[in-house]
Amino acid sequence: MTPWIFGSIALIVGGFAPALWLSSRGKPEMRLVGLEFAAVVTILILTLLAKQYGRTSFLIVPLALAVASFPGSLVFARLLVPRR
């Protein structure tokens, strides 16, 4: 196993699992924080796996996720505001 795989496993255990727990518990504001954290960790994991396999074409997915995660979180935050 290479250091890229060990880094991916460490991010899954040490980053993605707490992000999932945070995004499934508590107040909506904390869920939003968990959602953002999960997106960042997922981007890092996919980037490490693309580096591991040496395929630059695999970098399209984390790039698209990086572009789409911010507007998605803005929509989620907009839905948190109570309607009058």
mmCIF file of the N, C-alpha and C atoms, coordinates in Angstrom:
data_MODEL
# 
_entry.id   MODEL 
# 
loop_
_atom_site.group_PDB 
_atom_site.id 
_atom_site.type_symbol 
_atom_site.label_atom_id 
_atom_site.label_alt_id 
_atom_site.label_comp_id 
_atom_site.label_asym_id 
_atom_site.label_entity_id 
_atom_site.label_seq_id 
_atom_site.pdbx_PDB_ins_code 
_atom_site.Cartn_x 
_atom_site.Cartn_y 
_atom_site.Cartn_z 
_atom_site.occupancy 
_atom_site.B_iso_or_equiv 
_atom_site.pdbx_formal_charge 
_atom_site.auth_seq_id 
_atom_site.auth_comp_id 
_atom_site.auth_asym_id 
_atom_site.auth_atom_id 
_atom_site.pdbx_PDB_model_num 
ATOM 1   N N  . MET A 1 1  ? 0.838   -1.179 0.000   1.00 0.00 ? 1  MET A N  1 
ATOM 2   C CA . MET A 1 1  ? 0.000   0.000  0.000   1.00 0.00 ? 1  MET A CA 1 
ATOM 3   C C  . MET A 1 1  ? 0.884   1.244  0.000   1.00 0.00 ? 1  MET A C  1 
ATOM 4   N N  . THR A 1 2  ? 0.422   2.228  -0.698  1.00 0.00 ? 2  THR A N  1 
ATOM 5   C CA . THR A 1 2  ? 1.193   3.458  -0.822  1.00 0.00 ? 2  THR A CA 1 
ATOM 6   C C  . THR A 1 2  ? 0.719   4.506  0.185   1.00 0.00 ? 2  THR A C  1 
ATOM 7   N N  . PRO A 1 3  ? 1.493   5.563  0.350   1.00 0.00 ? 3  PRO A N  1 
ATOM 8   C CA . PRO A 1 3  ? 1.064   6.624  1.274   1.00 0.00 ? 3  PRO A CA 1 
ATOM 9   C C  . PRO A 1 3  ? -0.239  7.303  0.849   1.00 0.00 ? 3  PRO A C  1 
ATOM 10  N N  . TRP A 1 4  ? -0.528  7.294  -0.461  1.00 0.00 ? 4  TRP A N  1 
ATOM 11  C CA . TRP A 1 4  ? -1.771  7.912  -0.926  1.00 0.00 ? 4  TRP A CA 1 
ATOM 12  C C  . TRP A 1 4  ? -2.986  7.127  -0.420  1.00 0.00 ? 4  TRP A C  1 
ATOM 13  N N  . ILE A 1 5  ? -2.874  5.812  -0.418  1.00 0.00 ? 5  ILE A N  1 
ATOM 14  C CA . ILE A 1 5  ? -3.975  4.986  0.085   1.00 0.00 ? 5  ILE A CA 1 
ATOM 15  C C  . ILE A 1 5  ? -4.105  5.157  1.595   1.00 0.00 ? 5  ILE A C  1 
ATOM 16  N N  . PHE A 1 6  ? -2.979  5.190  2.307   1.00 0.00 ? 6  PHE A N  1 
ATOM 17  C CA . PHE A 1 6  ? -3.043  5.405  3.753   1.00 0.00 ? 6  PHE A CA 1 
ATOM 18  C C  . PHE A 1 6  ? -3.653  6.770  4.085   1.00 0.00 ? 6  PHE A C  1 
ATOM 19  N N  . GLY A 1 7  ? -3.313  7.780  3.297   1.00 0.00 ? 7  GLY A N  1 
ATOM 20  C CA . GLY A 1 7  ? -3.906  9.101  3.499   1.00 0.00 ? 7  GLY A CA 1 
ATOM 21  C C  . GLY A 1 7  ? -5.401  9.106  3.250   1.00 0.00 ? 7  GLY A C  1 
ATOM 22  N N  . SER A 1 8  ? -5.829  8.367  2.222   1.00 0.00 ? 8  SER A N  1 
ATOM 23  C CA . SER A 1 8  ? -7.257  8.270  1.932   1.00 0.00 ? 8  SER A CA 1 
ATOM 24  C C  . SER A 1 8  ? -8.003  7.558  3.050   1.00 0.00 ? 8  SER A C  1 
ATOM 25  N N  . ILE A 1 9  ? -7.430  6.485  3.555   1.00 0.00 ? 9  ILE A N  1 
ATOM 26  C CA . ILE A 1 9  ? -8.066  5.747  4.646   1.00 0.00 ? 9  ILE A CA 1 
ATOM 27  C C  . ILE A 1 9  ? -8.122  6.609  5.904   1.00 0.00 ? 9  ILE A C  1 
ATOM 28  N N  . ALA A 1 10 ? -7.049  7.339  6.166   1.00 0.00 ? 10 ALA A N  1 
ATOM 29  C CA . ALA A 1 10 ? -7.039  8.219  7.345   1.00 0.00 ? 10 ALA A CA 1 
ATOM 30  C C  . ALA A 1 10 ? -8.087  9.315  7.224   1.00 0.00 ? 10 ALA A C  1 
ATOM 31  N N  . LEU A 1 11 ? -8.280  9.860  6.021   1.00 0.00 ? 11 LEU A N  1 
ATOM 32  C CA . LEU A 1 11 ? -9.307  10.877 5.833   1.00 0.00 ? 11 LEU A CA 1 
ATOM 33  C C  . LEU A 1 11 ? -10.713 10.297 5.953   1.00 0.00 ? 11 LEU A C  1 
ATOM 34  N N  . ILE A 1 12 ? -10.899 9.079  5.488   1.00 0.00 ? 12 ILE A N  1 
ATOM 35  C CA . ILE A 1 12 ? -12.218 8.450  5.612   1.00 0.00 ? 12 ILE A CA 1 
ATOM 36  C C  . ILE A 1 12 ? -12.556 8.232  7.074   1.00 0.00 ? 12 ILE A C  1 
ATOM 37  N N  . VAL A 1 13 ? -11.606 7.679  7.826   1.00 0.00 ? 13 VAL A N  1 
ATOM 38  C CA . VAL A 1 13 ? -11.868 7.378  9.241   1.00 0.00 ? 13 VAL A CA 1 
ATOM 39  C C  . VAL A 1 13 ? -11.855 8.646  10.088  1.00 0.00 ? 13 VAL A C  1 
ATOM 40  N N  . GLY A 1 14 ? -10.854 9.485  9.888   1.00 0.00 ? 14 GLY A N  1 
ATOM 41  C CA . GLY A 1 14 ? -10.681 10.643 10.752  1.00 0.00 ? 14 GLY A CA 1 
ATOM 42  C C  . GLY A 1 14 ? -11.431 11.880 10.322  1.00 0.00 ? 14 GLY A C  1 
ATOM 43  N N  . GLY A 1 15 ? -11.908 11.919 9.097   1.00 0.00 ? 15 GLY A N  1 
ATOM 44  C CA . GLY A 1 15 ? -12.585 13.114 8.624   1.00 0.00 ? 15 GLY A CA 1 
ATOM 45  C C  . GLY A 1 15 ? -14.002 12.887 8.163   1.00 0.00 ? 15 GLY A C  1 
ATOM 46  N N  . PHE A 1 16 ? -14.202 11.874 7.352   1.00 0.00 ? 16 PHE A N  1 
ATOM 47  C CA . PHE A 1 16 ? -15.527 11.678 6.763   1.00 0.00 ? 16 PHE A CA 1 
ATOM 48  C C  . PHE A 1 16 ? -16.526 11.109 7.763   1.00 0.00 ? 16 PHE A C  1 
ATOM 49  N N  . ALA A 1 17 ? -16.083 10.200 8.602   1.00 0.00 ? 17 ALA A N  1 
ATOM 50  C CA . ALA A 1 17 ? -16.995 9.624  9.604   1.00 0.00 ? 17 ALA A CA 1 
ATOM 51  C C  . ALA A 1 17 ? -17.500 10.684 10.588  1.00 0.00 ? 17 ALA A C  1 
ATOM 52  N N  . PRO A 1 18 ? -16.635 11.553 11.140  1.00 0.00 ? 18 PRO A N  1 
ATOM 53  C CA . PRO A 1 18 ? -17.164 12.625 12.000  1.00 0.00 ? 18 PRO A CA 1 
ATOM 54  C C  . PRO A 1 18 ? -18.049 13.623 11.247  1.00 0.00 ? 18 PRO A C  1 
ATOM 55  N N  . ALA A 1 19 ? -17.742 13.855 9.976   1.00 0.00 ? 19 ALA A N  1 
ATOM 56  C CA . ALA A 1 19 ? -18.575 14.763 9.189   1.00 0.00 ? 19 ALA A CA 1 
ATOM 57  C C  . ALA A 1 19 ? -19.973 14.190 8.989   1.00 0.00 ? 19 ALA A C  1 
ATOM 58  N N  . LEU A 1 20 ? -20.050 12.896 8.752   1.00 0.00 ? 20 LEU A N  1 
ATOM 59  C CA . LEU A 1 20 ? -21.365 12.260 8.630   1.00 0.00 ? 20 LEU A CA 1 
ATOM 60  C C  . LEU A 1 20 ? -22.129 12.314 9.940   1.00 0.00 ? 20 LEU A C  1 
ATOM 61  N N  . TRP A 1 21 ? -21.437 12.090 11.038  1.00 0.00 ? 21 TRP A N  1 
ATOM 62  C CA . TRP A 1 21 ? -22.092 12.152 12.336  1.00 0.00 ? 21 TRP A CA 1 
ATOM 63  C C  . TRP A 1 21 ? -22.585 13.569 12.622  1.00 0.00 ? 21 TRP A C  1 
ATOM 64  N N  . LEU A 1 22 ? -21.761 14.563 12.295  1.00 0.00 ? 22 LEU A N  1 
ATOM 65  C CA . LEU A 1 22 ? -22.126 15.953 12.542  1.00 0.00 ? 22 LEU A CA 1 
ATOM 66  C C  . LEU A 1 22 ? -23.297 16.381 11.659  1.00 0.00 ? 22 LEU A C  1 
ATOM 67  N N  . SER A 1 23 ? -23.331 15.901 10.436  1.00 0.00 ? 23 SER A N  1 
ATOM 68  C CA . SER A 1 23 ? -24.405 16.309 9.530   1.00 0.00 ? 23 SER A CA 1 
ATOM 69  C C  . SER A 1 23 ? -25.710 15.561 9.776   1.00 0.00 ? 23 SER A C  1 
ATOM 70  N N  . SER A 1 24 ? -25.698 14.573 10.635  1.00 0.00 ? 24 SER A N  1 
ATOM 71  C CA . SER A 1 24 ? -26.936 13.843 10.910  1.00 0.00 ? 24 SER A CA 1 
ATOM 72  C C  . SER A 1 24 ? -27.500 14.110 12.302  1.00 0.00 ? 24 SER A C  1 
ATOM 73  N N  . ARG A 1 25 ? -26.836 14.905 13.091  1.00 0.00 ? 25 ARG A N  1 
ATOM 74  C CA . ARG A 1 25 ? -27.276 15.184 14.464  1.00 0.00 ? 25 ARG A CA 1 
ATOM 75  C C  . ARG A 1 25 ? -27.334 16.685 14.705  1.00 0.00 ? 25 ARG A C  1 
ATOM 76  N N  . GLY A 1 26 ? -28.134 17.077 15.669  1.00 0.00 ? 26 GLY A N  1 
ATOM 77  C CA . GLY A 1 26 ? -28.114 18.445 16.150  1.00 0.00 ? 26 GLY A CA 1 
ATOM 78  C C  . GLY A 1 26 ? -28.989 19.408 15.379  1.00 0.00 ? 26 GLY A C  1 
ATOM 79  N N  . LYS A 1 27 ? -28.690 20.691 15.580  1.00 0.00 ? 27 LYS A N  1 
ATOM 80  C CA . LYS A 1 27 ? -29.457 21.767 14.962  1.00 0.00 ? 27 LYS A CA 1 
ATOM 81  C C  . LYS A 1 27 ? -29.117 21.870 13.473  1.00 0.00 ? 27 LYS A C  1 
ATOM 82  N N  . PRO A 1 28 ? -29.995 22.483 12.698  1.00 0.00 ? 28 PRO A N  1 
ATOM 83  C CA . PRO A 1 28 ? -29.741 22.625 11.254  1.00 0.00 ? 28 PRO A CA 1 
ATOM 84  C C  . PRO A 1 28 ? -28.446 23.366 10.926  1.00 0.00 ? 28 PRO A C  1 
ATOM 85  N N  . GLU A 1 29 ? -28.071 24.325 11.771  1.00 0.00 ? 29 GLU A N  1 
ATOM 86  C CA . GLU A 1 29 ? -26.827 25.055 11.504  1.00 0.00 ? 29 GLU A CA 1 
ATOM 87  C C  . GLU A 1 29 ? -25.616 24.127 11.615  1.00 0.00 ? 29 GLU A C  1 
ATOM 88  N N  . MET A 1 30 ? -25.644 23.248 12.595  1.00 0.00 ? 30 MET A N  1 
ATOM 89  C CA . MET A 1 30 ? -24.545 22.295 12.753  1.00 0.00 ? 30 MET A CA 1 
ATOM 90  C C  . MET A 1 30 ? -24.561 21.256 11.629  1.00 0.00 ? 30 MET A C  1 
ATOM 91  N N  . ARG A 1 31 ? -25.729 20.920 11.141  1.00 0.00 ? 31 ARG A N  1 
ATOM 92  C CA . ARG A 1 31 ? -25.808 20.004 9.996   1.00 0.00 ? 31 ARG A CA 1 
ATOM 93  C C  . ARG A 1 31 ? -25.190 20.622 8.754   1.00 0.00 ? 31 ARG A C  1 
ATOM 94  N N  . LEU A 1 32 ? -25.385 21.926 8.602   1.00 0.00 ? 32 LEU A N  1 
ATOM 95  C CA . LEU A 1 32 ? -24.773 22.629 7.477   1.00 0.00 ? 32 LEU A CA 1 
ATOM 96  C C  . LEU A 1 32 ? -23.251 22.600 7.574   1.00 0.00 ? 32 LEU A C  1 
ATOM 97  N N  . VAL A 1 33 ? -22.727 22.777 8.770   1.00 0.00 ? 33 VAL A N  1 
ATOM 98  C CA . VAL A 1 33 ? -21.278 22.696 8.981   1.00 0.00 ? 33 VAL A CA 1 
ATOM 99  C C  . VAL A 1 33 ? -20.781 21.291 8.646   1.00 0.00 ? 33 VAL A C  1 
ATOM 100 N N  . GLY A 1 34 ? -21.525 20.273 9.067   1.00 0.00 ? 34 GLY A N  1 
ATOM 101 C CA . GLY A 1 34 ? -21.160 18.901 8.753   1.00 0.00 ? 34 GLY A CA 1 
ATOM 102 C C  . GLY A 1 34 ? -21.188 18.625 7.260   1.00 0.00 ? 34 GLY A C  1 
ATOM 103 N N  . LEU A 1 35 ? -22.167 19.205 6.576   1.00 0.00 ? 35 LEU A N  1 
ATOM 104 C CA . LEU A 1 35 ? -22.262 19.042 5.125   1.00 0.00 ? 35 LEU A CA 1 
ATOM 105 C C  . LEU A 1 35 ? -21.065 19.662 4.419   1.00 0.00 ? 35 LEU A C  1 
ATOM 106 N N  . GLU A 1 36 ? -20.686 20.863 4.821   1.00 0.00 ? 36 GLU A N  1 
ATOM 107 C CA . GLU A 1 36 ? -19.515 21.512 4.231   1.00 0.00 ? 36 GLU A CA 1 
ATOM 108 C C  . GLU A 1 36 ? -18.232 20.735 4.513   1.00 0.00 ? 36 GLU A C  1 
ATOM 109 N N  . PHE A 1 37 ? -18.107 20.262 5.745   1.00 0.00 ? 37 PHE A N  1 
ATOM 110 C CA . PHE A 1 37 ? -16.920 19.492 6.112   1.00 0.00 ? 37 PHE A CA 1 
ATOM 111 C C  . PHE A 1 37 ? -16.844 18.185 5.329   1.00 0.00 ? 37 PHE A C  1 
ATOM 112 N N  . ALA A 1 38 ? -17.987 17.533 5.143   1.00 0.00 ? 38 ALA A N  1 
ATOM 113 C CA . ALA A 1 38 ? -18.007 16.293 4.358   1.00 0.00 ? 38 ALA A CA 1 
ATOM 114 C C  . ALA A 1 38 ? -17.627 16.555 2.911   1.00 0.00 ? 38 ALA A C  1 
ATOM 115 N N  . ALA A 1 39 ? -18.052 17.677 2.362   1.00 0.00 ? 39 ALA A N  1 
ATOM 116 C CA . ALA A 1 39 ? -17.690 18.003 0.982   1.00 0.00 ? 39 ALA A CA 1 
ATOM 117 C C  . ALA A 1 39 ? -16.187 18.227 0.836   1.00 0.00 ? 39 ALA A C  1 
ATOM 118 N N  . VAL A 1 40 ? -15.604 18.932 1.781   1.00 0.00 ? 40 VAL A N  1 
ATOM 119 C CA . VAL A 1 40 ? -14.161 19.189 1.725   1.00 0.00 ? 40 VAL A CA 1 
ATOM 120 C C  . VAL A 1 40 ? -13.365 17.890 1.855   1.00 0.00 ? 40 VAL A C  1 
ATOM 121 N N  . VAL A 1 41 ? -13.766 17.043 2.793   1.00 0.00 ? 41 VAL A N  1 
ATOM 122 C CA . VAL A 1 41 ? -13.063 15.772 2.994   1.00 0.00 ? 41 VAL A CA 1 
ATOM 123 C C  . VAL A 1 41 ? -13.223 14.869 1.774   1.00 0.00 ? 41 VAL A C  1 
ATOM 124 N N  . THR A 1 42 ? -14.398 14.863 1.175   1.00 0.00 ? 42 THR A N  1 
ATOM 125 C CA . THR A 1 42 ? -14.616 14.050 -0.021  1.00 0.00 ? 42 THR A CA 1 
ATOM 126 C C  . THR A 1 42 ? -13.746 14.528 -1.176  1.00 0.00 ? 42 THR A C  1 
ATOM 127 N N  . ILE A 1 43 ? -13.616 15.820 -1.336  1.00 0.00 ? 43 ILE A N  1 
ATOM 128 C CA . ILE A 1 43 ? -12.745 16.365 -2.390  1.00 0.00 ? 43 ILE A CA 1 
ATOM 129 C C  . ILE A 1 43 ? -11.304 15.930 -2.160  1.00 0.00 ? 43 ILE A C  1 
ATOM 130 N N  . LEU A 1 44 ? -10.849 15.996 -0.925  1.00 0.00 ? 44 LEU A N  1 
ATOM 131 C CA . LEU A 1 44 ? -9.482  15.569 -0.624  1.00 0.00 ? 44 LEU A CA 1 
ATOM 132 C C  . LEU A 1 44 ? -9.279  14.076 -0.866  1.00 0.00 ? 44 LEU A C  1 
ATOM 133 N N  . ILE A 1 45 ? -10.244 13.265 -0.479  1.00 0.00 ? 45 ILE A N  1 
ATOM 134 C CA . ILE A 1 45 ? -10.132 11.819 -0.681  1.00 0.00 ? 45 ILE A CA 1 
ATOM 135 C C  . ILE A 1 45 ? -10.069 11.489 -2.163  1.00 0.00 ? 45 ILE A C  1 
ATOM 136 N N  . LEU A 1 46 ? -10.953 12.088 -2.952  1.00 0.00 ? 46 LEU A N  1 
ATOM 137 C CA . LEU A 1 46 ? -10.958 11.809 -4.389  1.00 0.00 ? 46 LEU A CA 1 
ATOM 138 C C  . LEU A 1 46 ? -9.683  12.300 -5.066  1.00 0.00 ? 46 LEU A C  1 
ATOM 139 N N  . THR A 1 47 ? -9.126  13.400 -4.592  1.00 0.00 ? 47 THR A N  1 
ATOM 140 C CA . THR A 1 47 ? -7.869  13.890 -5.145  1.00 0.00 ? 47 THR A CA 1 
ATOM 141 C C  . THR A 1 47 ? -6.714  12.942 -4.820  1.00 0.00 ? 47 THR A C  1 
ATOM 142 N N  . LEU A 1 48 ? -6.670  12.447 -3.596  1.00 0.00 ? 48 LEU A N  1 
ATOM 143 C CA . LEU A 1 48 ? -5.623  11.486 -3.228  1.00 0.00 ? 48 LEU A CA 1 
ATOM 144 C C  . LEU A 1 48 ? -5.742  10.194 -4.029  1.00 0.00 ? 48 LEU A C  1 
ATOM 145 N N  . LEU A 1 49 ? -6.965  9.729  -4.246  1.00 0.00 ? 49 LEU A N  1 
ATOM 146 C CA . LEU A 1 49 ? -7.140  8.502  -5.029  1.00 0.00 ? 49 LEU A CA 1 
ATOM 147 C C  . LEU A 1 49 ? -6.758  8.711  -6.493  1.00 0.00 ? 49 LEU A C  1 
ATOM 148 N N  . ALA A 1 50 ? -7.026  9.889  -7.045  1.00 0.00 ? 50 ALA A N  1 
ATOM 149 C CA . ALA A 1 50 ? -6.601  10.181 -8.416  1.00 0.00 ? 50 ALA A CA 1 
ATOM 150 C C  . ALA A 1 50 ? -5.078  10.200 -8.510  1.00 0.00 ? 50 ALA A C  1 
ATOM 151 N N  . LYS A 1 51 ? -4.429  10.746 -7.490  1.00 0.00 ? 51 LYS A N  1 
ATOM 152 C CA . LYS A 1 51 ? -2.960  10.745 -7.462  1.00 0.00 ? 51 LYS A CA 1 
ATOM 153 C C  . LYS A 1 51 ? -2.423  9.322  -7.333  1.00 0.00 ? 51 LYS A C  1 
ATOM 154 N N  . GLN A 1 52 ? -3.077  8.505  -6.520  1.00 0.00 ? 52 GLN A N  1 
ATOM 155 C CA . GLN A 1 52 ? -2.649  7.119  -6.320  1.00 0.00 ? 52 GLN A CA 1 
ATOM 156 C C  . GLN A 1 52 ? -2.659  6.356  -7.640  1.00 0.00 ? 52 GLN A C  1 
ATOM 157 N N  . TYR A 1 53 ? -3.739  6.489  -8.381  1.00 0.00 ? 53 TYR A N  1 
ATOM 158 C CA . TYR A 1 53 ? -3.869  5.717  -9.616  1.00 0.00 ? 53 TYR A CA 1 
ATOM 159 C C  . TYR A 1 53 ? -3.189  6.378  -10.805 1.00 0.00 ? 53 TYR A C  1 
ATOM 160 N N  . GLY A 1 54 ? -2.700  7.609  -10.629 1.00 0.00 ? 54 GLY A N  1 
ATOM 161 C CA . GLY A 1 54 ? -1.958  8.270  -11.693 1.00 0.00 ? 54 GLY A CA 1 
ATOM 162 C C  . GLY A 1 54 ? -2.810  8.651  -12.883 1.00 0.00 ? 54 GLY A C  1 
ATOM 163 N N  . ARG A 1 55 ? -4.085  8.870  -12.661 1.00 0.00 ? 55 ARG A N  1 
ATOM 164 C CA . ARG A 1 55 ? -5.008  9.207  -13.746 1.00 0.00 ? 55 ARG A CA 1 
ATOM 165 C C  . ARG A 1 55 ? -5.491  10.635 -13.542 1.00 0.00 ? 55 ARG A C  1 
ATOM 166 N N  . THR A 1 56 ? -5.003  11.547 -14.351 1.00 0.00 ? 56 THR A N  1 
ATOM 167 C CA . THR A 1 56 ? -5.427  12.935 -14.214 1.00 0.00 ? 56 THR A CA 1 
ATOM 168 C C  . THR A 1 56 ? -6.876  13.127 -14.621 1.00 0.00 ? 56 THR A C  1 
ATOM 169 N N  . SER A 1 57 ? -7.411  12.212 -15.413 1.00 0.00 ? 57 SER A N  1 
ATOM 170 C CA . SER A 1 57 ? -8.819  12.336 -15.792 1.00 0.00 ? 57 SER A CA 1 
ATOM 171 C C  . SER A 1 57 ? -9.745  12.106 -14.597 1.00 0.00 ? 57 SER A C  1 
ATOM 172 N N  . PHE A 1 58 ? -9.261  11.445 -13.554 1.00 0.00 ? 58 PHE A N  1 
ATOM 173 C CA . PHE A 1 58 ? -10.074 11.239 -12.355 1.00 0.00 ? 58 PHE A CA 1 
ATOM 174 C C  . PHE A 1 58 ? -10.229 12.523 -11.537 1.00 0.00 ? 58 PHE A C  1 
ATOM 175 N N  . LEU A 1 59 ? -9.456  13.555 -11.848 1.00 0.00 ? 59 LEU A N  1 
ATOM 176 C CA . LEU A 1 59 ? -9.541  14.811 -11.113 1.00 0.00 ? 59 LEU A CA 1 
ATOM 177 C C  . LEU A 1 59 ? -10.761 15.645 -11.506 1.00 0.00 ? 59 LEU A C  1 
ATOM 178 N N  . ILE A 1 60 ? -11.481 15.221 -12.534 1.00 0.00 ? 60 ILE A N  1 
ATOM 179 C CA . ILE A 1 60 ? -12.671 15.958 -12.959 1.00 0.00 ? 60 ILE A CA 1 
ATOM 180 C C  . ILE A 1 60 ? -13.753 15.878 -11.890 1.00 0.00 ? 60 ILE A C  1 
ATOM 181 N N  . VAL A 1 61 ? -13.899 14.734 -11.265 1.00 0.00 ? 61 VAL A N  1 
ATOM 182 C CA . VAL A 1 61 ? -14.955 14.559 -10.258 1.00 0.00 ? 61 VAL A CA 1 
ATOM 183 C C  . VAL A 1 61 ? -14.738 15.446 -9.039  1.00 0.00 ? 61 VAL A C  1 
ATOM 184 N N  . PRO A 1 62 ? -13.541 15.461 -8.408  1.00 0.00 ? 62 PRO A N  1 
ATOM 185 C CA . PRO A 1 62 ? -13.387 16.385 -7.273  1.00 0.00 ? 62 PRO A CA 1 
ATOM 186 C C  . PRO A 1 62 ? -13.480 17.854 -7.675  1.00 0.00 ? 62 PRO A C  1 
ATOM 187 N N  . LEU A 1 63 ? -13.065 18.181 -8.889  1.00 0.00 ? 63 LEU A N  1 
ATOM 188 C CA . LEU A 1 63 ? -13.187 19.556 -9.346  1.00 0.00 ? 63 LEU A CA 1 
ATOM 189 C C  . LEU A 1 63 ? -14.653 19.948 -9.491  1.00 0.00 ? 63 LEU A C  1 
ATOM 190 N N  . ALA A 1 64 ? -15.455 19.074 -10.069 1.00 0.00 ? 64 ALA A N  1 
ATOM 191 C CA . ALA A 1 64 ? -16.893 19.351 -10.201 1.00 0.00 ? 64 ALA A CA 1 
ATOM 192 C C  . ALA A 1 64 ? -17.561 19.429 -8.832  1.00 0.00 ? 64 ALA A C  1 
ATOM 193 N N  . LEU A 1 65 ? -17.143 18.583 -7.896  1.00 0.00 ? 65 LEU A N  1 
ATOM 194 C CA . LEU A 1 65 ? -17.704 18.629 -6.547  1.00 0.00 ? 65 LEU A CA 1 
ATOM 195 C C  . LEU A 1 65 ? -17.321 19.923 -5.841  1.00 0.00 ? 65 LEU A C  1 
ATOM 196 N N  . ALA A 1 66 ? -16.105 20.390 -6.058  1.00 0.00 ? 66 ALA A N  1 
ATOM 197 C CA . ALA A 1 66 ? -15.678 21.646 -5.440  1.00 0.00 ? 66 ALA A CA 1 
ATOM 198 C C  . ALA A 1 66 ? -16.499 22.816 -5.970  1.00 0.00 ? 66 ALA A C  1 
ATOM 199 N N  . VAL A 1 67 ? -16.826 22.783 -7.242  1.00 0.00 ? 67 VAL A N  1 
ATOM 200 C CA . VAL A 1 67 ? -17.620 23.857 -7.832  1.00 0.00 ? 67 VAL A CA 1 
ATOM 201 C C  . VAL A 1 67 ? -19.080 23.769 -7.385  1.00 0.00 ? 67 VAL A C  1 
ATOM 202 N N  . ALA A 1 68 ? -19.621 22.563 -7.253  1.00 0.00 ? 68 ALA A N  1 
ATOM 203 C CA . ALA A 1 68 ? -21.044 22.391 -6.953  1.00 0.00 ? 68 ALA A CA 1 
ATOM 204 C C  . ALA A 1 68 ? -21.365 22.398 -5.466  1.00 0.00 ? 68 ALA A C  1 
ATOM 205 N N  . SER A 1 69 ? -20.412 22.161 -4.602  1.00 0.00 ? 69 SER A N  1 
ATOM 206 C CA . SER A 1 69 ? -20.731 22.052 -3.178  1.00 0.00 ? 69 SER A CA 1 
ATOM 207 C C  . SER A 1 69 ? -21.070 23.406 -2.553  1.00 0.00 ? 69 SER A C  1 
ATOM 208 N N  . PHE A 1 70 ? -20.429 24.470 -2.979  1.00 0.00 ? 70 PHE A N  1 
ATOM 209 C CA . PHE A 1 70 ? -20.717 25.775 -2.400  1.00 0.00 ? 70 PHE A CA 1 
ATOM 210 C C  . PHE A 1 70 ? -22.124 26.266 -2.748  1.00 0.00 ? 70 PHE A C  1 
ATOM 211 N N  . PRO A 1 71 ? -22.539 26.244 -4.013  1.00 0.00 ? 71 PRO A N  1 
ATOM 212 C CA . PRO A 1 71 ? -23.926 26.647 -4.288  1.00 0.00 ? 71 PRO A CA 1 
ATOM 213 C C  . PRO A 1 71 ? -24.955 25.715 -3.633  1.00 0.00 ? 71 PRO A C  1 
ATOM 214 N N  . GLY A 1 72 ? -24.631 24.453 -3.522  1.00 0.00 ? 72 GLY A N  1 
ATOM 215 C CA . GLY A 1 72 ? -25.542 23.533 -2.846  1.00 0.00 ? 72 GLY A CA 1 
ATOM 216 C C  . GLY A 1 72 ? -25.716 23.868 -1.383  1.00 0.00 ? 72 GLY A C  1 
ATOM 217 N N  . SER A 1 73 ? -24.640 24.276 -0.741  1.00 0.00 ? 73 SER A N  1 
ATOM 218 C CA . SER A 1 73 ? -24.753 24.657 0.667   1.00 0.00 ? 73 SER A CA 1 
ATOM 219 C C  . SER A 1 73 ? -25.485 25.988 0.816   1.00 0.00 ? 73 SER A C  1 
ATOM 220 N N  . LEU A 1 74 ? -25.365 26.877 -0.162  1.00 0.00 ? 74 LEU A N  1 
ATOM 221 C CA . LEU A 1 74 ? -26.136 28.116 -0.118  1.00 0.00 ? 74 LEU A CA 1 
ATOM 222 C C  . LEU A 1 74 ? -27.631 27.852 -0.239  1.00 0.00 ? 74 LEU A C  1 
ATOM 223 N N  . VAL A 1 75 ? -27.999 26.915 -1.091  1.00 0.00 ? 75 VAL A N  1 
ATOM 224 C CA . VAL A 1 75 ? -29.413 26.539 -1.206  1.00 0.00 ? 75 VAL A CA 1 
ATOM 225 C C  . VAL A 1 75 ? -29.899 25.932 0.097   1.00 0.00 ? 75 VAL A C  1 
ATOM 226 N N  . PHE A 1 76 ? -29.090 25.079 0.697   1.00 0.00 ? 76 PHE A N  1 
ATOM 227 C CA . PHE A 1 76 ? -29.462 24.474 1.976   1.00 0.00 ? 76 PHE A CA 1 
ATOM 228 C C  . PHE A 1 76 ? -29.628 25.541 3.048   1.00 0.00 ? 76 PHE A C  1 
ATOM 229 N N  . ALA A 1 77 ? -28.721 26.515 3.078   1.00 0.00 ? 77 ALA A N  1 
ATOM 230 C CA . ALA A 1 77 ? -28.812 27.593 4.061   1.00 0.00 ? 77 ALA A CA 1 
ATOM 231 C C  . ALA A 1 77 ? -30.031 28.464 3.806   1.00 0.00 ? 77 ALA A C  1 
ATOM 232 N N  . ARG A 1 78 ? -30.385 28.657 2.569   1.00 0.00 ? 78 ARG A N  1 
ATOM 233 C CA . ARG A 1 78 ? -31.582 29.432 2.230   1.00 0.00 ? 78 ARG A CA 1 
ATOM 234 C C  . ARG A 1 78 ? -32.831 28.729 2.733   1.00 0.00 ? 78 ARG A C  1 
ATOM 235 N N  . LEU A 1 79 ? -32.840 27.420 2.676   1.00 0.00 ? 79 LEU A N  1 
ATOM 236 C CA . LEU A 1 79 ? -33.998 26.670 3.156   1.00 0.00 ? 79 LEU A CA 1 
ATOM 237 C C  . LEU A 1 79 ? -34.080 26.640 4.680   1.00 0.00 ? 79 LEU A C  1 
ATOM 238 N N  . LEU A 1 80 ? -33.011 27.023 5.373   1.00 0.00 ? 80 LEU A N  1 
ATOM 239 C CA . LEU A 1 80 ? -33.034 27.074 6.833   1.00 0.00 ? 80 LEU A CA 1 
ATOM 240 C C  . LEU A 1 80 ? -33.818 28.274 7.363   1.00 0.00 ? 80 LEU A C  1 
ATOM 241 N N  . VAL A 1 81 ? -33.926 29.314 6.550   1.00 0.00 ? 81 VAL A N  1 
ATOM 242 C CA . VAL A 1 81 ? -34.600 30.534 6.994   1.00 0.00 ? 81 VAL A CA 1 
ATOM 243 C C  . VAL A 1 81 ? -36.099 30.260 7.074   1.00 0.00 ? 81 VAL A C  1 
ATOM 244 N N  . PRO A 1 82 ? -36.704 30.556 8.216   1.00 0.00 ? 82 PRO A N  1 
ATOM 245 C CA . PRO A 1 82 ? -38.152 30.325 8.334   1.00 0.00 ? 82 PRO A CA 1 
ATOM 246 C C  . PRO A 1 82 ? -38.936 31.263 7.425   1.00 0.00 ? 82 PRO A C  1 
ATOM 247 N N  . ARG A 1 83 ? -40.019 30.744 6.890   1.00 0.00 ? 83 ARG A N  1 
ATOM 248 C CA . ARG A 1 83 ? -40.883 31.557 6.021   1.00 0.00 ? 83 ARG A CA 1 
ATOM 249 C C  . ARG A 1 83 ? -41.854 32.377 6.860   1.00 0.00 ? 83 ARG A C  1 
ATOM 250 N N  . ARG A 1 84 ? -42.162 33.562 6.366   1.00 0.00 ? 84 ARG A N  1 
ATOM 251 C CA . ARG A 1 84 ? -43.075 34.450 7.106   1.00 0.00 ? 84 ARG A CA 1 
ATOM 252 C C  . ARG A 1 84 ? -44.453 34.410 6.530   1.00 0.00 ? 84 ARG A C  1 
# 
